[in-house]
Amino acid sequence: MIKKIYSKLLTPKNISRFAQFWFAGAMYFLIAWGTGIAKTSLLDLVFFLGVGIGLVDSFIVGPILAEFSGEGTRVKYMERTLGQKIVHRLFSVVKSIFIVILIMFTYQLINAVLQMVFTQSAQTPVIMGEPILFGILYMVYARTLAGIYTWYKSKRSVIYR
């Protein structure tokens, strides 16, 4: 019974989702709380958090998950040219910055709704940034973008055939 539950829960897809959530939350913890950059400027936080998560994702998380769960690209890393590798890394950083911007807008929306519900002033945020919710939102947005890209790619291949 317990083996059956573990075999359903510990699939490669679920493990890769947990790893993506954990690394995003850990990067938020290290950059936002560890450096104190969140106190100075939201723009700096978004930029450095996006660059940090993008680099960790492209150099550490991406290759591990590609080998572990088979979610990688069809082209092997050593078969790519230098230009393709650079574009892939830059795209990963830009994608992470975009996801961090979406997360910051989500925090703003959640705070605005909670301030209206609890009738608090707009200067006091109800929910500050924290690693667990950040990691969950990052995983959800990253998986959603990957799903949209896969859907678009499948529709495009049908059109050009």
VEXVO-107397 format. One record per residue (C-alpha): residue number from 1; residue in three letters; x, y, z negated. Coordinates in Angstrom, 3 decimals, always signed. Each point is the difference from the previous one (the first is absolute). Last residue first. Layout:
BEGIN
+-----+--------+----------+----------+----------+
| num | residu |       px |       py |       pz |
+-----+--------+----------+----------+----------+
| NUM |    ALA |        X |        Y |        Z |
...
+-----+--------+----------+----------+----------+
This chain:
BEGIN
+-----+--------+----------+----------+----------+
| num | residu |       px |       py |       pz |
+-----+--------+----------+----------+----------+
| 161 |    ARG |   +3.633 |  +20.407 |  +42.586 |
| 160 |    TYR |   +0.413 |   +3.660 |   -0.921 |
| 159 |    ILE |   -3.313 |   +0.447 |   -1.800 |
| 158 |    VAL |   +0.252 |   -3.212 |   -2.052 |
| 157 |    SER |   +3.523 |   +0.897 |   -1.153 |
| 156 |    ARG |   -1.225 |   +3.412 |   -1.143 |
| 155 |    LYS |   -2.805 |   -1.518 |   -2.082 |
| 154 |    SER |   +2.438 |   -2.378 |   -1.710 |
| 153 |    LYS |   +2.459 |   +2.822 |   -0.702 |
| 152 |    TYR |   -2.747 |   +2.213 |   -1.397 |
| 151 |    TRP |   -1.195 |   -2.759 |   -2.343 |
| 150 |    THR |   +3.550 |   -0.730 |   -1.162 |
| 149 |    TYR |   +0.657 |   +3.709 |   -0.587 |
| 148 |    ILE |   -3.267 |   +0.406 |   -1.903 |
| 147 |    GLY |   +0.856 |   -3.025 |   -2.151 |
| 146 |    ALA |   +3.493 |   +1.331 |   -0.716 |
| 145 |    LEU |   -1.483 |   +3.382 |   -0.950 |
| 144 |    THR |   -2.462 |   -1.705 |   -2.344 |
| 143 |    ARG |   +2.753 |   -2.126 |   -1.531 |
| 142 |    ALA |   +2.101 |   +3.113 |   -0.659 |
| 141 |    TYR |   -2.991 |   +1.886 |   -1.429 |
| 140 |    VAL |   -0.992 |   -2.825 |   -2.356 |
| 139 |    MET |   +3.587 |   -0.702 |   -1.099 |
| 138 |    TYR |   +0.695 |   +3.668 |   -0.648 |
| 137 |    LEU |   -3.261 |   +0.382 |   -1.935 |
| 136 |    ILE |   +0.855 |   -2.961 |   -2.212 |
| 135 |    GLY |   +3.558 |   +1.211 |   -0.561 |
| 134 |    PHE |   -1.163 |   +3.522 |   -0.872 |
| 133 |    LEU |   -2.630 |   -1.385 |   -2.383 |
| 132 |    ILE |   +2.697 |   -2.005 |   -1.793 |
| 131 |    PRO |   +2.773 |   +2.622 |   +0.140 |
| 130 |    GLU |   -1.733 |   +3.046 |   -1.518 |
| 129 |    GLY |   -0.904 |   +3.385 |   +1.407 |
| 128 |    MET |   -2.218 |   +2.076 |   -2.244 |
| 127 |    ILE |   -3.691 |   -0.702 |   -0.334 |
| 126 |    VAL |   -2.206 |   +2.669 |   -1.588 |
| 125 |    PRO |   +1.909 |   +2.953 |   +1.420 |
| 124 |    THR |   -0.327 |   +3.210 |   -2.007 |
| 123 |    GLN |   +0.013 |   +3.151 |   +2.161 |
| 122 |    ALA |   -3.413 |   -0.677 |   +1.544 |
| 121 |    SER |   -1.756 |   +0.489 |   -3.322 |
| 120 |    GLN |   -1.985 |   -2.858 |   -1.465 |
| 119 |    THR |   -3.661 |   -0.768 |   +0.547 |
| 118 |    PHE |   +0.337 |   -3.784 |   -0.602 |
| 117 |    VAL |   -1.679 |   -0.924 |   +3.291 |
| 116 |    MET |   +1.386 |   +2.971 |   +1.939 |
| 115 |    GLN |   +3.506 |   -0.592 |   -1.341 |
| 114 |    LEU |   -0.322 |   -3.713 |   +0.816 |
| 113 |    VAL |   -0.918 |   +0.775 |   +3.604 |
| 112 |    ALA |   +2.848 |   +2.487 |   +0.431 |
| 111 |    ASN |   +2.493 |   -2.360 |   -1.653 |
| 110 |    ILE |   -0.979 |   -2.904 |   +2.265 |
| 109 |    LEU |   +0.267 |   +2.233 |   +3.076 |
| 108 |    GLN |   +3.418 |   +1.373 |   -1.003 |
| 107 |    TYR |   +1.267 |   -3.523 |   -0.748 |
| 106 |    THR |   -1.257 |   -1.128 |   +3.409 |
| 105 |    PHE |   +1.727 |   +2.953 |   +1.665 |
| 104 |    MET |   +3.229 |   -1.043 |   -1.737 |
| 103 |    ILE |   -0.509 |   -3.570 |   +1.225 |
| 102 |    LEU |   -0.518 |   +1.147 |   +3.589 |
| 101 |    ILE |   +3.201 |   +2.081 |   -0.206 |
| 100 |    VAL |   +1.848 |   -3.055 |   -1.384 |
|  99 |    ILE |   -1.302 |   -2.039 |   +2.958 |
|  98 |    PHE |   +1.271 |   +2.604 |   +2.477 |
|  97 |    ILE |   +3.423 |   +0.086 |   -1.691 |
|  96 |    SER |   +0.106 |   -3.799 |   +0.173 |
|  95 |    LYS |   -0.849 |   -0.014 |   +3.704 |
|  94 |    VAL |   +2.693 |   +2.619 |   +0.666 |
|  93 |    VAL |   +2.582 |   -2.140 |   -1.850 |
|  92 |    SER |   -1.006 |   -3.195 |   +1.824 |
|  91 |    PHE |   +0.012 |   +1.804 |   +3.351 |
|  90 |    LEU |   +3.519 |   +1.239 |   -0.727 |
|  89 |    ARG |   +1.174 |   -3.557 |   -0.750 |
|  88 |    HIS |   -1.591 |   -1.444 |   +3.169 |
|  87 |    VAL |   +1.351 |   +2.848 |   +2.144 |
|  86 |    ILE |   +3.514 |   -0.614 |   -1.336 |
|  85 |    LYS |   -0.235 |   -3.758 |   +0.596 |
|  84 |    GLN |   -1.313 |   +0.524 |   +3.537 |
|  83 |    GLY |   +2.872 |   +2.383 |   +0.764 |
|  82 |    LEU |   +2.547 |   -2.487 |   -1.307 |
|  81 |    THR |   -1.379 |   -2.716 |   +2.260 |
|  80 |    ARG |   -2.173 |   -2.770 |   -1.363 |
|  79 |    GLU |   +0.887 |   -3.693 |   +0.282 |
|  78 |    MET |   +1.714 |   -0.009 |   -3.412 |
|  77 |    TYR |   -3.265 |   +0.934 |   -1.749 |
|  76 |    LYS |   -2.096 |   -2.690 |   +1.644 |
|  75 |    VAL |   -2.765 |   +1.091 |   +2.370 |
|  74 |    ARG |   -3.393 |   -1.514 |   -0.799 |
|  73 |    THR |   -0.538 |   +2.437 |   -2.829 |
|  72 |    GLY |   -0.339 |   -0.999 |   -3.592 |
|  71 |    GLU |   -3.029 |   -1.277 |   -1.878 |
|  70 |    GLY |   +1.350 |   -3.554 |   -0.246 |
|  69 |    SER |   -0.630 |   -0.194 |   -3.735 |
|  68 |    PHE |   +3.468 |   -0.449 |   -1.451 |
|  67 |    GLU |   +2.256 |   +1.046 |   +2.859 |
|  66 |    ALA |   -1.945 |   +3.151 |   +0.829 |
|  65 |    LEU |   -0.591 |   +0.649 |   -3.687 |
|  64 |    ILE |   +3.718 |   +0.080 |   -0.745 |
|  63 |    PRO |   +0.815 |   +2.090 |   +3.074 |
|  62 |    GLY |   -2.691 |   +2.574 |   -0.791 |
|  61 |    VAL |   +0.643 |   +0.302 |   -3.732 |
|  60 |    ILE |   +3.715 |   +0.763 |   +0.083 |
|  59 |    PHE |   +1.240 |   +2.199 |   +2.868 |
|  58 |    SER |   -3.196 |   +1.338 |   +1.579 |
|  57 |    ASP |   -2.123 |   +0.128 |   -3.125 |
|  56 |    VAL |   +2.749 |   +1.377 |   -2.227 |
|  55 |    LEU |   +0.738 |   +2.686 |   +2.592 |
|  54 |    GLY |   -3.661 |   +0.897 |   +0.473 |
|  53 |    ILE |   -0.670 |   +0.000 |   -3.755 |
|  52 |    GLY |   +2.872 |   +2.404 |   -0.591 |
|  51 |    VAL |   -0.863 |   +2.249 |   +2.954 |
|  50 |    GLY |   -3.663 |   +0.166 |   -1.014 |
|  49 |    LEU |   +0.845 |   +0.649 |   -3.649 |
|  48 |    PHE |   +2.517 |   +2.662 |   +0.982 |
|  47 |    PHE |   -2.437 |   +1.815 |   +2.276 |
|  46 |    VAL |   -3.133 |   -0.335 |   -2.125 |
|  45 |    LEU |   +1.809 |   +1.029 |   -3.181 |
|  44 |    ASP |   +1.662 |   +2.960 |   +1.702 |
|  43 |    LEU |   -3.381 |   +1.190 |   +1.289 |
|  42 |    LEU |   -1.574 |   -0.432 |   -3.443 |
|  41 |    SER |   +2.614 |   +2.286 |   -1.519 |
|  40 |    THR |   +1.841 |   +0.328 |   -3.295 |
|  39 |    LYS |   -1.728 |   -2.290 |   -2.506 |
|  38 |    ALA |   -0.200 |   -2.965 |   +2.385 |
|  37 |    ILE |   +3.779 |   +0.173 |   +0.446 |
|  36 |    GLY |   +0.496 |   -1.219 |   -3.556 |
|  35 |    THR |   +2.674 |   -2.434 |   +1.159 |
|  34 |    GLY |   -1.200 |   -3.134 |   -1.756 |
|  33 |    TRP |   -3.717 |   +0.697 |   +0.008 |
|  32 |    ALA |   -0.554 |   +0.852 |   +3.634 |
|  31 |    ILE |   +2.979 |   -1.807 |   +1.551 |
|  30 |    LEU |   +0.473 |   -3.119 |   -2.111 |
|  29 |    PHE |   -3.645 |   -0.598 |   -0.890 |
|  28 |    TYR |   -1.172 |   +0.742 |   +3.525 |
|  27 |    MET |   +2.638 |   -2.390 |   +1.361 |
|  26 |    ALA |   -1.152 |   -2.676 |   -2.439 |
|  25 |    GLY |   -3.641 |   +0.482 |   +1.003 |
|  24 |    ALA |   +0.871 |   -0.324 |   +3.688 |
|  23 |    PHE |   +2.172 |   -3.065 |   -0.684 |
|  22 |    TRP |   -2.727 |   -1.676 |   -2.070 |
|  21 |    PHE |   -2.835 |   +0.613 |   +2.459 |
|  20 |    GLN |   +2.058 |   -1.275 |   +2.949 |
|  19 |    ALA |   +1.083 |   -3.040 |   -2.011 |
|  18 |    PHE |   -3.606 |   -0.701 |   -1.035 |
|  17 |    ARG |   -1.164 |   +0.190 |   +3.608 |
|  16 |    SER |   +2.829 |   -2.304 |   +1.082 |
|  15 |    ILE |   -0.995 |   -2.492 |   -2.691 |
|  14 |    ASN |   -3.611 |   +0.135 |   +1.136 |
|  13 |    LYS |   +0.968 |   -0.668 |   +3.633 |
|  12 |    PRO |   +2.395 |   -2.808 |   -0.950 |
|  11 |    THR |   -2.794 |   -1.747 |   -1.907 |
|  10 |    LEU |   +0.195 |   -0.173 |   -3.760 |
|   9 |    LEU |   -3.676 |   +0.419 |   -0.803 |
|   8 |    LYS |   -1.440 |   -2.980 |   +1.885 |
|   7 |    SER |   +2.816 |   -2.374 |   -0.960 |
|   6 |    TYR |   -0.159 |   +1.272 |   -3.569 |
|   5 |    ILE |   -3.726 |   -0.756 |   -0.239 |
|   4 |    LYS |   +0.457 |   -3.499 |   +1.437 |
|   3 |    LYS |   +2.913 |   -0.700 |   -2.313 |
|   2 |    ILE |   -2.172 |   +1.057 |   -2.957 |
|   1 |    MET |   -2.700 |   -2.483 |   +1.004 |
+-----+--------+----------+----------+----------+
